[in-house]
Amino acid sequence: MSWRDNLSPGSFRDAWFECESSGATLGRRTALHEFPGRDDPEVEDLGRAARQFTLELYVLGPQYMAARDALLEALDMEGPGRLVHPWLGEMDATPTAVSLRESTREGGMARLTVTFIQAPKKAETVWVVDTTEGLTAGADALETSALADFQAGFNALNNAAHVVEQAIADVEAALGAVEGLVQSITAPLATLIRTPANLAAALQGSISRIRALANDPRQALAGLRALFGTEATLAVLPETTTARKLAAANRLAIFGLVADLALAESARAVADTTFPSATDALAARDALLDTLDARAETALDATYDALATLRSALVRDAAARGANLARVVAYTPGNTLPALVIAHALYGDASREAEIIARNNLPHPVFVQGGEPLEVLTNG
């Protein structure tokens, strides 16, 4: 066999070559520190040194000049390229030094010595979509549509006294599930009802107080949830006269607006909530989805579209944020133990005792009953 038969093939940017030998410069970058009065030096590690590979290459054959030119063009291009090293496999590398030798005595080949520096792996760009921003935008759109629908559907101007009285009673019933909410409206309801825009603004301000005054977003969600479904507890208004039909339409507008405003505030509360687990995030999502779907059955077209948009935003947000959260699982201690011991056994962290106590509402944290299942978070 001739020396040519022992060459190994490789390529750079798909320009092929034959390789006779390869050398490499590897190791660590260091800084040597020597101090007066001390016999022992210190070596500071500055990270891995650039990996350099020096290849002895050939392009051979009767038409070697075309192959030589293709390889030189590839080596001359800017930036790193794909190097197929004959023995180390594929890598991205940048050629830093190239020497070319040709001889009429040898003929039919060109010799190249090329030094490559292995390129670092490019960090992948990770795009993170702010799903909470979409949730907040959906809440704003629902609120805008709901206020417009209310002003178009509510009418108590120059109508019979009992129409106004019925509207006042319906406002009080719609807000009455949350203590102090009716009293937060400082202007007389009898006056506000004569101007739908002012009444809508008052309802909006009153409902927004639930989230503003809550100690945390989950407390706000519980308060807002109390506003849903109160209309079903009221006696049906008979629509036997024009005035009674108007009173029924006004009731529909009042309860529809309260539901929409509560849904919008609930979506904002979800956006503000840091959920401890994926299970909690999905539970909040499902509770709100049920209310959104029920409200969509009676909503007007524009508000229906806003509800559908908010629903999609809520599903995306729960999926995105829940994907990176721990999940709730069942754990049954074999013996009666303190919650502190259970926390250490599960997580190696006794400080998570409070988490177990709160999640399971344990009355006696020092004596957690063995054989009784607990809800705990996966250690994720």
Helices and strands as residue ranges (DSSP letters): G 3-6, E 8-12, E 15-25, E 28-33, E 42-48, E 52-60, H 64-76, E 81-85, E 89-102, E 109-118, H 131-153, H 161-175, H 189-192, H 196-213, H 217-225, G 230-233, H 242-272, H 278-296, H 301-322, E 328-331, H 339-347, G 350-352, H 353-360, E 374-377
